[in-house]
Amino acid sequence: MALKIILTSAAAWLLVGCTTPAPPPAGTGTAPTGPTAGVCNAQGAQFAVGKTAGASVVEEARQRSGSYMARVLRPGQMVTMEFNAQRLNLDVDAAGVIKRVRCG
């Protein structure tokens, strides 16, 4: 009987580890919400071209684009090449100035 309880508890803990956390309730954070929540629209982040890619500029660009995440890509930097519709890419020059804004 004790073995059955231990195995059941272990199975339950394994299942808990496989679940994904629920997103925060609408309006409680800076993450976008709605039917296209997190889908990148680079047009909203075009204001950032020509600015230095500091934390506040990157975050504002992410928010304006509706993206779930943003990354700054420096010249020669190795990056993953998979397309991610929720990601904003900010291409910068050697001085950290944003030269291009794109999704993926």
Disulfide bonds with the S-S distance in Angstrom:
Cys40-Cys103 1.98
